[in-house]
Structure formats: C-alpha cells, structure tokens
Amino acid sequence: MKKTILFLLLLSTALFLSGCGEEEEGEEQSSTVSGVQGWHFQGRDCLACHNVDLQEEKNLLFGGTLYKDQNITDQDDLNNVCGGKQIINLYDSGFNLTYSSKDYEDLDSKGYKGKGNIFILKRMLYSVSPGDYYVQITDENANVLAVSTQTHAFSSLPYDINNSADINNRVSCNSCHIKGGVQAPLFAQINKNLCE
C-alpha cells in the first residue's frame, strides 16, 4: 500500500513538473498541429503584465482582446473570443493608414497563440506618434471585423499602471473595453462570422 501511494505521488509530481517550462503561468499554449488557440487572460489589462511584470522582450506597445459580441457573460469563455489572427490598423483623422500591426510582427512570438489577442510588441514598434487615431481590426485577409467610431488618443508616453485607462494614452484597450467598464468589450461589430 505504501509503495502504491509513493508511486502515485512520484507520478503526479513528474506530471506536474513536465507542465512547467518557458510558457507563462496560466497560459495554455496551442497545438501547432491542430491550430487551436489557447487561453491567455483575455479581457484583462494586458499591459499590467506585459509592461510591468514581464521582461522587456514581452512588453507591448498596446494590447487588448476581441470578442464575438459585446454582450459577453464570461470573459474567460473561449467560445466568446474571436479566434484567428487579427490585424490592428490605426488611421489618422484623414482616414490615411498610419500604422498596421502586420508591419510589426515577430513570427516567433508566442503571443499569437492566445485566442483573441490583439497587440503590437514594443520591441517591434516602440511608440505611436502623438495624435488621435481611428482603430480598425481586420482578419489576416483584410476583412473588417471592427472599427472605432471615435478617435483614440495616443501620447507616446509609457504605460502607467496607476492610470491604465488614461484617455490621453489609450494603449491598454481592456482597461476601458471590459465587461462593466467605461466601454463595452471590443467586439466584432461588422462580421462576427469571420471569427474562428
């Protein structure tokens, strides 16, 4: 009996330790074979970790989560989140494309494995020129998923965890766009059928 209990303890410890590695705590990584995307704290303030707790190579210029619709009941339910690869486009007041996340990708980044993630790594684009921009989210085939009806201000100042919902520097999308927040969660307004 003691040998059986000892064996089970050793087996469970080995299984537990085999799950540890380079991936961040709480991050279920996707299977590269099936293409399924995993969970990654969707709906939370991305920059609170990615500009405060994590090393510089994982810092974000801005980031957020795109949901299928604005009436989510559970931000952790992967069925509510847009899958696939989303592109963030910033347009100036004359509707000229100024920045696109497709121009600042690091294909080796694990960030693309988290379902619903929209972001630009800070090491790929350090800052956005100060100004007001319309934000558009598309899929990788340029199908429009969502467009802001009002401009978003960027000051090019660093993220401030004590003022994450800074209306003059909207780098942390989920600080405002969250269930019960200042704005509804970011959602596919145009065609949620394009969400995987």
CYANA upper distance limits for C-alpha pairs under 8 A (distance plus 0.5 A):
  1 MET  CA      5 ILE  CA      6.88
  2 LYS  CA      6 LEU  CA      6.59
  3 LYS  CA      7 PHE  CA      6.49
  4 THR  CA      8 LEU  CA      6.67
  5 ILE  CA      9 LEU  CA      6.67
  6 LEU  CA     10 LEU  CA      6.68
  7 PHE  CA     11 LEU  CA      6.57
  8 LEU  CA     12 SER  CA      6.56
  9 LEU  CA     13 THR  CA      6.60
 10 LEU  CA     14 ALA  CA      6.63
 11 LEU  CA     15 LEU  CA      6.72
 12 SER  CA     16 PHE  CA      6.56
 13 THR  CA     17 LEU  CA      6.62
 14 ALA  CA     18 SER  CA      6.57
 15 LEU  CA     19 GLY  CA      7.16
 16 PHE  CA     20 CYS  CA      7.71
 23 GLU  CA     27 GLU  CA      7.05
 23 GLU  CA     29 GLN  CA      8.15
 26 GLY  CA     39 TRP  CA      8.37
 26 GLY  CA     40 HIS  CA      7.41
 26 GLY  CA     41 PHE  CA      8.15
 27 GLU  CA     38 GLY  CA      7.78
 27 GLU  CA     39 TRP  CA      6.47
 27 GLU  CA     40 HIS  CA      5.69
 27 GLU  CA     41 PHE  CA      8.26
 27 GLU  CA    114 GLY  CA      8.38
 28 GLU  CA     38 GLY  CA      5.62
 28 GLU  CA     39 TRP  CA      5.96
 28 GLU  CA     40 HIS  CA      7.46
 28 GLU  CA    114 GLY  CA      8.44
 29 GLN  CA     37 GLN  CA      7.56
 29 GLN  CA     38 GLY  CA      5.66
 29 GLN  CA     39 TRP  CA      7.87
 29 GLN  CA    113 LYS  CA      6.81
 29 GLN  CA    114 GLY  CA      7.68
 30 SER  CA     35 GLY  CA      7.18
 30 SER  CA     36 VAL  CA      5.88
 30 SER  CA     37 GLN  CA      5.23
 30 SER  CA     38 GLY  CA      5.44
 30 SER  CA    113 LYS  CA      6.34
 30 SER  CA    114 GLY  CA      8.10
 31 SER  CA     35 GLY  CA      6.24
 31 SER  CA     36 VAL  CA      6.38
 31 SER  CA     37 GLN  CA      7.86
 32 THR  CA     36 VAL  CA      7.97
 37 GLN  CA     83 GLY  CA      7.62
 37 GLN  CA     84 GLY  CA      8.43
 37 GLN  CA    113 LYS  CA      5.75
 37 GLN  CA    114 GLY  CA      6.10
 37 GLN  CA    115 LYS  CA      5.51
 38 GLY  CA    113 LYS  CA      6.65
 38 GLY  CA    114 GLY  CA      5.47
 38 GLY  CA    115 LYS  CA      6.11
 39 TRP  CA     76 ASP  CA      8.40
 39 TRP  CA     78 LEU  CA      7.60
 39 TRP  CA    114 GLY  CA      5.99
 39 TRP  CA    115 LYS  CA      6.60
 40 HIS  CA    114 GLY  CA      5.68
 40 HIS  CA    115 LYS  CA      7.55
 41 PHE  CA     76 ASP  CA      7.83
 42 GLN  CA     64 GLY  CA      8.21
 42 GLN  CA     65 THR  CA      6.23
 42 GLN  CA     75 GLN  CA      7.16
 42 GLN  CA     76 ASP  CA      7.00
 42 GLN  CA    115 LYS  CA      8.34
 42 GLN  CA    116 GLY  CA      7.44
 42 GLN  CA    117 ASN  CA      7.77
 43 GLY  CA     64 GLY  CA      7.56
 43 GLY  CA     65 THR  CA      6.18
 43 GLY  CA     75 GLN  CA      6.46
 43 GLY  CA     76 ASP  CA      8.19
 43 GLY  CA    174 ASN  CA      6.27
 43 GLY  CA    178 ILE  CA      6.70
 43 GLY  CA    185 PRO  CA      8.22
 44 ARG  CA     64 GLY  CA      8.39
 44 ARG  CA    174 ASN  CA      6.39
 44 ARG  CA    175 SER  CA      7.90
 44 ARG  CA    178 ILE  CA      8.38
 45 ASP  CA     49 CYS  CA      8.21
 45 ASP  CA     64 GLY  CA      7.91
 45 ASP  CA    164 SER  CA      8.33
 45 ASP  CA    172 SER  CA      6.72
 45 ASP  CA    173 CYS  CA      7.93
 45 ASP  CA    174 ASN  CA      5.70
 45 ASP  CA    175 SER  CA      6.00
 46 CYS  CA     50 HIS  CA      6.53
 46 CYS  CA     62 PHE  CA      8.43
 46 CYS  CA     63 GLY  CA      6.37
 46 CYS  CA     64 GLY  CA      6.83
 46 CYS  CA    172 SER  CA      7.05
 46 CYS  CA    174 ASN  CA      7.64
 47 LEU  CA     51 ASN  CA      5.46
 47 LEU  CA     52 VAL  CA      7.45
 47 LEU  CA     59 ASN  CA      7.85
 47 LEU  CA     60 LEU  CA      6.96
 47 LEU  CA     62 PHE  CA      7.58
 47 LEU  CA     63 GLY  CA      7.48
 47 LEU  CA    159 TYR  CA      7.82
 47 LEU  CA    161 ILE  CA      8.33
 47 LEU  CA    172 SER  CA      6.64
 48 ALA  CA     52 VAL  CA      6.03
 48 ALA  CA     53 ASP  CA      7.50
 48 ALA  CA    161 ILE  CA      6.61
 49 CYS  CA     53 ASP  CA      5.15
 49 CYS  CA     54 LEU  CA      6.28
 50 HIS  CA     54 LEU  CA      5.84
 50 HIS  CA     55 GLN  CA      8.18
 50 HIS  CA     58 LYS  CA      6.33
 50 HIS  CA     59 ASN  CA      5.02
 50 HIS  CA     60 LEU  CA      6.34
 51 ASN  CA     55 GLN  CA      8.27
 51 ASN  CA     56 GLU  CA      7.72
 51 ASN  CA     58 LYS  CA      8.11
 51 ASN  CA     59 ASN  CA      5.21
 51 ASN  CA     60 LEU  CA      6.86
 51 ASN  CA    159 TYR  CA      7.71
 52 VAL  CA    161 ILE  CA      8.23
 54 LEU  CA     58 LYS  CA      6.74
 54 LEU  CA     59 ASN  CA      7.41
 55 GLN  CA     59 ASN  CA      7.33
 56 GLU  CA    123 ARG  CA      8.49
 57 GLU  CA    121 LEU  CA      8.47
 57 GLU  CA    122 LYS  CA      8.31
 57 GLU  CA    123 ARG  CA      7.02
 58 LYS  CA    121 LEU  CA      7.33
 58 LYS  CA    122 LYS  CA      8.27
 59 ASN  CA    121 LEU  CA      6.55
 59 ASN  CA    122 LYS  CA      6.06
 59 ASN  CA    123 ARG  CA      7.89
 60 LEU  CA    119 PHE  CA      7.28
 60 LEU  CA    120 ILE  CA      6.27
 60 LEU  CA    121 LEU  CA      4.82
 60 LEU  CA    122 LYS  CA      5.10
 60 LEU  CA    123 ARG  CA      8.31
 61 LEU  CA    119 PHE  CA      7.84
 61 LEU  CA    120 ILE  CA      6.06
 61 LEU  CA    121 LEU  CA      6.14
 61 LEU  CA    122 LYS  CA      4.97
 61 LEU  CA    125 LEU  CA      7.44
 61 LEU  CA    126 TYR  CA      6.93
 61 LEU  CA    127 SER  CA      6.93
 61 LEU  CA    171 VAL  CA      7.16
 62 PHE  CA    119 PHE  CA      6.07
 62 PHE  CA    120 ILE  CA      6.43
 62 PHE  CA    121 LEU  CA      8.08
 62 PHE  CA    122 LYS  CA      8.42
 62 PHE  CA    170 ARG  CA      8.44
 62 PHE  CA    171 VAL  CA      4.88
 62 PHE  CA    172 SER  CA      6.07
 62 PHE  CA    173 CYS  CA      7.74
 63 GLY  CA    117 ASN  CA      7.79
 63 GLY  CA    118 ILE  CA      5.96
 63 GLY  CA    119 PHE  CA      4.54
 63 GLY  CA    120 ILE  CA      7.18
 63 GLY  CA    171 VAL  CA      7.22
 63 GLY  CA    172 SER  CA      6.19
 63 GLY  CA    173 CYS  CA      6.46
 63 GLY  CA    174 ASN  CA      8.18
 64 GLY  CA    117 ASN  CA      6.63
 64 GLY  CA    118 ILE  CA      5.79
 64 GLY  CA    119 PHE  CA      6.94
 64 GLY  CA    172 SER  CA      7.00
 64 GLY  CA    173 CYS  CA      5.28
 64 GLY  CA    174 ASN  CA      5.76
 64 GLY  CA    186 LEU  CA      8.46
 65 THR  CA     81 VAL  CA      8.16
 65 THR  CA    116 GLY  CA      5.64
 65 THR  CA    117 ASN  CA      5.54
 65 THR  CA    118 ILE  CA      6.39
 65 THR  CA    173 CYS  CA      8.10
 65 THR  CA    174 ASN  CA      7.29
 65 THR  CA    185 PRO  CA      8.39
 65 THR  CA    186 LEU  CA      7.05
 66 LEU  CA     81 VAL  CA      6.62
 66 LEU  CA     82 CYS  CA      6.22
 66 LEU  CA    116 GLY  CA      5.64
 66 LEU  CA    117 ASN  CA      7.27
 66 LEU  CA    118 ILE  CA      7.54
 66 LEU  CA    185 PRO  CA      8.00
 66 LEU  CA    186 LEU  CA      5.57
 66 LEU  CA    187 PHE  CA      5.72
 66 LEU  CA    188 ALA  CA      7.44
 67 TYR  CA     72 ILE  CA      8.30
 67 TYR  CA     80 ASN  CA      6.17
 67 TYR  CA     81 VAL  CA      4.67
 67 TYR  CA     82 CYS  CA      5.66
 67 TYR  CA    116 GLY  CA      7.28
 67 TYR  CA    185 PRO  CA      7.54
 67 TYR  CA    186 LEU  CA      6.49
 67 TYR  CA    187 PHE  CA      4.93
 67 TYR  CA    188 ALA  CA      6.86
 68 LYS  CA     80 ASN  CA      6.10
 68 LYS  CA     81 VAL  CA      6.05
 68 LYS  CA     82 CYS  CA      5.91
 68 LYS  CA    187 PHE  CA      5.81
 68 LYS  CA    188 ALA  CA      5.72
 68 LYS  CA    192 LYS  CA      5.91
 68 LYS  CA    195 CYS  CA      7.34
 69 ASP  CA     80 ASN  CA      7.89
 69 ASP  CA    186 LEU  CA      8.36
 69 ASP  CA    187 PHE  CA      5.32
 69 ASP  CA    188 ALA  CA      6.45
 69 ASP  CA    189 GLN  CA      7.60
 69 ASP  CA    192 LYS  CA      7.82
 70 GLN  CA    184 ALA  CA      6.41
 70 GLN  CA    185 PRO  CA      6.08
 70 GLN  CA    186 LEU  CA      7.31
 70 GLN  CA    187 PHE  CA      5.97
 72 ILE  CA     80 ASN  CA      7.12
 72 ILE  CA    179 LYS  CA      7.86
 74 ASP  CA     80 ASN  CA      8.22
 75 GLN  CA     80 ASN  CA      7.66
 75 GLN  CA    179 LYS  CA      8.25
 77 ASP  CA     81 VAL  CA      7.84
 78 LEU  CA    115 LYS  CA      7.80
 81 VAL  CA    115 LYS  CA      7.22
 81 VAL  CA    116 GLY  CA      5.79
 81 VAL  CA    195 CYS  CA      8.43
 82 CYS  CA    115 LYS  CA      7.37
 82 CYS  CA    116 GLY  CA      5.50
 82 CYS  CA    188 ALA  CA      8.20
 82 CYS  CA    192 LYS  CA      8.24
 82 CYS  CA    195 CYS  CA      5.15
 82 CYS  CA    196 GLU  CA      6.61
 83 GLY  CA    115 LYS  CA      5.72
 83 GLY  CA    116 GLY  CA      5.89
 83 GLY  CA    195 CYS  CA      5.93
 83 GLY  CA    196 GLU  CA      5.04
 84 GLY  CA    115 LYS  CA      7.72
 84 GLY  CA    116 GLY  CA      8.05
 84 GLY  CA    139 ASP  CA      7.83
 84 GLY  CA    195 CYS  CA      7.17
 84 GLY  CA    196 GLU  CA      6.08
 85 LYS  CA    112 TYR  CA      7.72
 85 LYS  CA    139 ASP  CA      6.39
 85 LYS  CA    140 GLU  CA      6.36
 86 GLN  CA    116 GLY  CA      8.44
 86 GLN  CA    117 ASN  CA      8.15
 86 GLN  CA    118 ILE  CA      6.74
 86 GLN  CA    137 ILE  CA      6.95
 86 GLN  CA    138 THR  CA      6.11
 86 GLN  CA    139 ASP  CA      5.05
 86 GLN  CA    140 GLU  CA      6.54
 87 ILE  CA    100 SER  CA      7.43
 87 ILE  CA    101 SER  CA      6.13
 87 ILE  CA    102 LYS  CA      6.58
 87 ILE  CA    118 ILE  CA      7.64
 87 ILE  CA    137 ILE  CA      6.04
 87 ILE  CA    138 THR  CA      5.65
 87 ILE  CA    139 ASP  CA      6.35
 87 ILE  CA    140 GLU  CA      6.82
 88 ILE  CA    100 SER  CA      6.17
 88 ILE  CA    101 SER  CA      5.75
 88 ILE  CA    102 LYS  CA      8.15
 88 ILE  CA    118 ILE  CA      7.44
 88 ILE  CA    119 PHE  CA      7.99
 88 ILE  CA    135 VAL  CA      7.45
 88 ILE  CA    136 GLN  CA      6.37
 88 ILE  CA    137 ILE  CA      5.24
 88 ILE  CA    138 THR  CA      7.19
 89 ASN  CA     97 LEU  CA      7.38
 89 ASN  CA     98 THR  CA      8.08
 89 ASN  CA     99 TYR  CA      6.24
 89 ASN  CA    100 SER  CA      4.85
 89 ASN  CA    101 SER  CA      6.99
 89 ASN  CA    135 VAL  CA      6.32
 89 ASN  CA    136 GLN  CA      5.54
 89 ASN  CA    137 ILE  CA      6.70
 89 ASN  CA    138 THR  CA      8.33
 90 LEU  CA     97 LEU  CA      6.54
 90 LEU  CA     98 THR  CA      6.17
 90 LEU  CA     99 TYR  CA      5.58
 90 LEU  CA    100 SER  CA      6.82
 90 LEU  CA    133 TYR  CA      6.20
 90 LEU  CA    134 TYR  CA      6.16
 90 LEU  CA    135 VAL  CA      5.36
 90 LEU  CA    136 GLN  CA      6.92
 91 TYR  CA     95 PHE  CA      5.55
 91 TYR  CA     96 ASN  CA      5.66
 91 TYR  CA     97 LEU  CA      4.99
 91 TYR  CA     98 THR  CA      5.86
 91 TYR  CA     99 TYR  CA      7.63
 91 TYR  CA    133 TYR  CA      5.75
 91 TYR  CA    134 TYR  CA      5.51
 91 TYR  CA    135 VAL  CA      6.97
 91 TYR  CA    136 GLN  CA      8.30
 92 ASP  CA     96 ASN  CA      5.96
 92 ASP  CA     97 LEU  CA      7.20
 92 ASP  CA     98 THR  CA      6.88
 92 ASP  CA    132 ASP  CA      7.12
 92 ASP  CA    133 TYR  CA      5.33
 92 ASP  CA    134 TYR  CA      6.90
 93 SER  CA    132 ASP  CA      7.51
 93 SER  CA    133 TYR  CA      6.90
 93 SER  CA    134 TYR  CA      7.74
 93 SER  CA    151 THR  CA      8.31
 95 PHE  CA    134 TYR  CA      8.14
 99 TYR  CA    103 ASP  CA      8.22
100 SER  CA    104 TYR  CA      7.81
101 SER  CA    105 GLU  CA      6.99
101 SER  CA    119 PHE  CA      7.89
101 SER  CA    120 ILE  CA      6.45
104 TYR  CA    120 ILE  CA      7.26
104 TYR  CA    121 LEU  CA      8.12
104 TYR  CA    124 MET  CA      5.79
104 TYR  CA    125 LEU  CA      6.90
105 GLU  CA    120 ILE  CA      7.81
105 GLU  CA    121 LEU  CA      8.19
105 GLU  CA    124 MET  CA      7.38
106 ASP  CA    121 LEU  CA      8.50
106 ASP  CA    124 MET  CA      7.87
110 LYS  CA    114 GLY  CA      8.29
111 GLY  CA    117 ASN  CA      7.84
112 TYR  CA    117 ASN  CA      7.35
120 ILE  CA    124 MET  CA      7.61
120 ILE  CA    125 LEU  CA      7.55
121 LEU  CA    125 LEU  CA      7.06
121 LEU  CA    126 TYR  CA      8.46
122 LYS  CA    126 TYR  CA      5.22
122 LYS  CA    127 SER  CA      7.77
127 SER  CA    156 SER  CA      6.00
128 VAL  CA    154 PHE  CA      7.35
128 VAL  CA    155 SER  CA      8.31
128 VAL  CA    156 SER  CA      6.22
129 SER  CA    154 PHE  CA      7.78
129 SER  CA    155 SER  CA      7.74
129 SER  CA    156 SER  CA      6.57
130 PRO  CA    153 ALA  CA      8.02
130 PRO  CA    154 PHE  CA      5.70
130 PRO  CA    155 SER  CA      4.97
130 PRO  CA    156 SER  CA      5.96
131 GLY  CA    153 ALA  CA      6.22
131 GLY  CA    154 PHE  CA      5.99
131 GLY  CA    155 SER  CA      7.08
132 ASP  CA    151 THR  CA      5.95
132 ASP  CA    152 HIS  CA      5.79
132 ASP  CA    153 ALA  CA      4.87
132 ASP  CA    154 PHE  CA      6.78
133 TYR  CA    151 THR  CA      5.35
133 TYR  CA    152 HIS  CA      5.70
133 TYR  CA    153 ALA  CA      6.94
133 TYR  CA    154 PHE  CA      8.28
134 TYR  CA    147 VAL  CA      7.84
134 TYR  CA    148 SER  CA      6.26
134 TYR  CA    149 THR  CA      7.79
134 TYR  CA    150 GLN  CA      6.94
134 TYR  CA    151 THR  CA      5.05
134 TYR  CA    152 HIS  CA      6.68
135 VAL  CA    147 VAL  CA      6.27
135 VAL  CA    148 SER  CA      5.80
135 VAL  CA    151 THR  CA      7.76
135 VAL  CA    152 HIS  CA      7.80
136 GLN  CA    144 VAL  CA      7.81
136 GLN  CA    145 LEU  CA      8.19
136 GLN  CA    146 ALA  CA      6.20
136 GLN  CA    147 VAL  CA      4.80
136 GLN  CA    148 SER  CA      6.90
137 ILE  CA    144 VAL  CA      6.65
137 ILE  CA    145 LEU  CA      6.06
137 ILE  CA    146 ALA  CA      5.64
137 ILE  CA    147 VAL  CA      6.86
138 THR  CA    142 ALA  CA      5.79
138 THR  CA    143 ASN  CA      5.73
138 THR  CA    144 VAL  CA      4.81
138 THR  CA    145 LEU  CA      5.58
138 THR  CA    146 ALA  CA      7.47
139 ASP  CA    143 ASN  CA      5.95
139 ASP  CA    144 VAL  CA      7.19
139 ASP  CA    145 LEU  CA      7.42
139 ASP  CA    194 LEU  CA      8.12
143 ASN  CA    194 LEU  CA      8.35
144 VAL  CA    190 ILE  CA      7.07
144 VAL  CA    191 ASN  CA      7.96
145 LEU  CA    187 PHE  CA      8.48
145 LEU  CA    188 ALA  CA      5.33
145 LEU  CA    189 GLN  CA      6.61
145 LEU  CA    190 ILE  CA      5.52
145 LEU  CA    191 ASN  CA      6.11
145 LEU  CA    192 LYS  CA      7.37
145 LEU  CA    194 LEU  CA      7.93
146 ALA  CA    187 PHE  CA      7.31
146 ALA  CA    188 ALA  CA      5.62
146 ALA  CA    189 GLN  CA      5.58
146 ALA  CA    190 ILE  CA      6.18
147 VAL  CA    189 GLN  CA      8.11
152 HIS  CA    167 ILE  CA      8.28
152 HIS  CA    168 ASN  CA      8.44
152 HIS  CA    169 ASN  CA      8.41
152 HIS  CA    170 ARG  CA      6.87
153 ALA  CA    167 ILE  CA      7.16
153 ALA  CA    168 ASN  CA      5.57
153 ALA  CA    169 ASN  CA      5.98
153 ALA  CA    170 ARG  CA      6.50
154 PHE  CA    168 ASN  CA      6.42
154 PHE  CA    169 ASN  CA      4.74
154 PHE  CA    170 ARG  CA      6.35
154 PHE  CA    171 VAL  CA      7.71
155 SER  CA    168 ASN  CA      6.65
155 SER  CA    169 ASN  CA      5.62
156 SER  CA    169 ASN  CA      7.69
157 LEU  CA    169 ASN  CA      7.69
159 TYR  CA    164 SER  CA      7.46
159 TYR  CA    169 ASN  CA      8.42
159 TYR  CA    171 VAL  CA      7.50
159 TYR  CA    172 SER  CA      8.44
160 ASP  CA    164 SER  CA      6.18
164 SER  CA    172 SER  CA      6.85
164 SER  CA    175 SER  CA      6.52
165 ALA  CA    169 ASN  CA      8.48
165 ALA  CA    170 ARG  CA      7.28
165 ALA  CA    172 SER  CA      7.44
165 ALA  CA    175 SER  CA      5.62
165 ALA  CA    176 CYS  CA      6.30
166 ASP  CA    170 ARG  CA      6.51
172 SER  CA    176 CYS  CA      8.25
173 CYS  CA    177 HIS  CA      6.38
174 ASN  CA    178 ILE  CA      5.99
174 ASN  CA    185 PRO  CA      7.78
174 ASN  CA    186 LEU  CA      8.47
175 SER  CA    181 GLY  CA      8.02
176 CYS  CA    181 GLY  CA      6.09
176 CYS  CA    182 VAL  CA      5.54
176 CYS  CA    183 GLN  CA      5.95
176 CYS  CA    184 ALA  CA      8.31
176 CYS  CA    185 PRO  CA      8.42
177 HIS  CA    181 GLY  CA      6.65
177 HIS  CA    182 VAL  CA      7.09
177 HIS  CA    183 GLN  CA      5.21
177 HIS  CA    184 ALA  CA      5.61
177 HIS  CA    185 PRO  CA      4.70
177 HIS  CA    186 LEU  CA      6.29
178 ILE  CA    182 VAL  CA      7.95
178 ILE  CA    183 GLN  CA      7.04
178 ILE  CA    184 ALA  CA      6.18
178 ILE  CA    185 PRO  CA      4.87
178 ILE  CA    186 LEU  CA      8.06
179 LYS  CA    183 GLN  CA      8.42
179 LYS  CA    184 ALA  CA      6.52
179 LYS  CA    185 PRO  CA      6.32
180 GLY  CA    184 ALA  CA      7.79
188 ALA  CA    192 LYS  CA      5.58
188 ALA  CA    195 CYS  CA      8.38
191 ASN  CA    195 CYS  CA      8.38
